[in-house]
C-alpha cells in the first residue's frame, strides 16, 4: 500500500494521502514522529471498520488535512499542540465533526484537565496497547468520551474547585494590576486599540493579557468576561483591596462589543 505526498500547493509539505475505502471510521494520524504514524497505520490496517484517510506531521498539516478529508477521529500527538493555547478550540471550531484523541507522554493533571475542558474526547498514553487504542477509537467514534479513573478524579476535583471559587466571593482569582485595568476597560466596552492607548501598551499585549484573564476566570470571550464581572462584582471586590490598582476612568461609556 503506497503513500503519496501532496505538493506544497495542495497542502503544507507533509500530508500523506491514503487509498479511499467505502466505509469505516475515518481517522487522521497527526504525529511529528514518522515511526509512530507507521506503527499506528499498521495497527489500524488490520481492522475492517477503521481506515486512515491521511497523515500529518505538523499542526498546519492537520488543519489542511481536515479541510481536504471528511474525518471522524483525529489521533493527535500531544507535543504538536504543546505551548499553543488555542490549538484544540480552533480544531473543534473548524472541524466540529472530527473527534479528538490526544496521546501524551506522561499523565499531567493540569494538562489533562485542560484538554478535556477544551473539547478533547479522549486522552491516552503514548504507550497504550494496540487493542486498547482500537477500542478507544471505536468508542469515541460512537460519540462516547474515553477517560480513565485517575483522569475522572482530576476532572471532578477541578470542577468542584471552580464551582467553589465562583460561589465564594472571598476566593477570588489572583489577578494582576494590569489585568484588572484591562478588565475595567472591557466592562466599559472599549476596543483593544482603545485599551492599549489607555494603559500605554500595544494591542498584541492586550490580547495576550485577555487570554490569561479568560483562562483564570474560566470564560471564553469578552462578553462572558463582562457578564462574569457583573455577576460576581469582581471589580468592586478587588477595589476593596488597597494594594490593587484602580481601573482608570473612561469619559464615555460605549456599548459592549463581543469581538476580541
N, C-alpha and C positions, 0 to 999 in steps of 0.2 A: 504494500500500500504506500504510494508515494505522496509526499507532502510538497505542495507548491508554495512559493513565496511571492506575495504581491509586490509590485514595484512601488516606489515612493509616491507616485501619483495616485495610486489606488488606496494606499494606507501608509502608515508611518513605519516604514522599514521592515517590520517583523511580525506580520500577521500571517499565520500559516493556515491555508485552506484545507478542509477535509472533504472527502468524497460525500456526495449527497445521498442520504438514505431516507426512505419514505416516512418511516415512523420512529418513535422513540423519544426519550428525553434528550433534548439538545443542550449540550454543555460546551462552555468555553473554558480552556485551561489558561489561566493568566499567572505566569510564573517566570521570574528572571533567570531561573536555572533550567537549562535545557534537559538535564538529566532527570529532573522531576517531571517535566512535561512528557518526556518519552516514557517514563515509567507509568505515569497515570494513564497515558493514552493506551498502553498495552493492557492495563487493568480493565479499562472500560471496553476495549475491543472484544473482550470475551463475553460481554453482556449484550443480549439481543435487543434490550429495551433502552440502551444508552448509546448515544453517538456523539463524538467530539466533532463539533462543526468548525472550530477554529482554535488557534493557539495565539497567545500574546505574551511578549516578554517585558513590556512596559505598560504603565497606566494609559499613556496616549494610544498605544496599540489596542488596548482593551476597549477604549471608547470607540475607536474606528471599527473594531470587530463587531461591537454591539449595534452600531449603525448599519452594518452590512448584513448581519445574520440574525434571524429570529432565534432567540435563545431562552431556554427555560431555567438553566442554572449556570452560575459562574463560580468556578473553583479558583479562588484568588489567594495568592501568596501575601501574607501579612506585611512583608517587607516592602512590597510595591506601594503601599499606602502609608508607610511609616513617615511621620512628620507632616503629612498632608491632612489638615483638619477636615476639609470639605470633600475629601475623596469619596467616602461612602454616600453621603447625602446627594452628591452630584450624580453618582451612578444610579441611585434609587430614583432620582428625579427624572433622568433622561431615559432610563430603561426600567420602568416600574414592573414589567412582567418578568424580568430576569431576577431570580432569587440568588442571593449572595451567600457563599460559604467561604470563610476566611481560614486559611491554615496558618497557625502560629508556631513559632519555635519553642516558646515556653508560655506557661499559663500565668499571666499577669492580671491581677484582679481589676485594677483601674482600666486597663486596656480592653479587657473582655467585656466589662460592663458598658464601656463607651461604645464598643462595636454593636452590641445588641440595641443600645439606645438609638443609634444612628440608622438602624434598619437592616442589619445583617441577620440572616435567618439561621445561621449555624456557625460555630467556631470549633475547629478541630485541630489537634496537634499535627505537626509535620510527620510524626512517627506513627500515625494512625494505620491500622491494618487494612489491607485491600478490601476484605469482606465488610468491615465496619464502614469504610468510606463509601462503598456501593450502597449500603443500607441507608447511610446519611443522605446521599444524593436522591435516592428514591423517596424518602420521607419528605424531604424539602420540596421536591418537585410536586408532591401531592398536596403541598400547602401547609405542612407542619413546620414547627421550629425544632431544631436539633440543639439540645442543651444538656450538659451533664449535671450531676448532682451538685458538684462544687460550684459551678457557674450559676446554678439556680439560687444557691445560698447567697452568692455575691450580689446578684441582681436584686433579689428580695431585700437584702440589707441596704442596698443603695437607694431603693425607692422608699424604704422606711425612713432613712436618714433625710431624704429630700422632703418627704411629707412632714417630718418633724420640724425641719427648718422653715417650711412655709407656714406652719401653724403656730410657731413660737416666735414672736416678734423680737425676743432677745437674742435669738440665734441667727442674726443677720449675716449674709455672706461678707467676707472680707473684701472690701473694695478700696482701691487707691484714691487719692485726692483727684487725680486727673480723670479716673473712671467716673467718679461722682459728678465732676464738672460736665463731662460728656453726656451722662445720663440726664442731667438737668436740662441741657440743650435739646436733647431728643424729646423730652416731655413738652418742650415749647415748640416743637415742630420744625426745628432748624435742619437744614441740609448739611451734609458732610462738609461742603465747602465753607458754609457759614460757621460751622463749629470750629473748623480748623483756624479760620480767621479770628474767632472769638478767643480761643485759648492759645493762639500763637504757635501752631504746628501745621502739618500738611494733611491733605485728605487721606493719604495712604496710612498715616499714623492713626488717624481717627478710625479708619476701617479696622486696623489691627486691634485697637482698643475695644471696638464694638464686638469683635469676635470673642475676645476674652470675657467681656461682660456677659454675652449671651451664654457662654459655657458656665460661668459662675452662677447665673440665675436660672439656668435651665429653660431659656426662651429661644425662639428661632429667628425672630426679626424685630425691627424697631417698634412695630405696632404692639407685639406681645410684651416688649420691654416697657412701653409706656403704660399698658394696662396693669402689668405687674407692679410698677411703681405706685400707681393709683390705689390698687387693691391693698398693698402692704404698707402704704405710706412710707416708702423706702427713704425718700429724701428728708422727710420730716424726722424720721427716727435717727438718721445719720446727723442731721443738723443739731441734734441734742448733744453730740459728741464734740467737745471743744477742740480736739486736735484735727477734726475733719475739715476739709476746705468747703466753704460755702459755694453754691453754684453761682456763677456770675450772672448778674441781672441782664435781662434782654428787654429792650424797649417795647418791641411789638410782638404780640403773640400771633403766630401764624398756624394754619391748620396742620395737623399731623400727617406726615407723608409716610406711606408704608414701604417706600423704596430705599434700599441701603445705598 
